Amino acid sequence: MENMRTIRASEIGTYLFCKRAWWYHSQGVESENQQEMASGSAFHQQHGRRVVYAGLLRLAAWFFLLAAVVIVAIGLAVQLLH
């Protein structure tokens, strides 16, 4: 069996979006809009960090809600026992 190269999802996406861009990339031709691409990558990294942060905040909110429910339940139990 011949040595087959791995095709990545991003490569398929590039091909589906623009066959010429895929061909240029496969030939090793550098894109002329490197600054815009770097800016887009930075935006995506920042967005990714914000998504993780929002997920952590959501998790903390659920934790504090659960803690509040437990505290209220304990308070009610203590009042009923006295």
KAQUI-V983504 format. One record per pair of residues at least 24 apart in sequence whose ideal C-beta (glycine too) atoms are under 8 Angstrom apart, sorted by the first residue. I is the first residue (numbers start at 1). J is the second residue. If there is no record, write none. Layout:
[[I:J] [I:J]]
This chain:
none
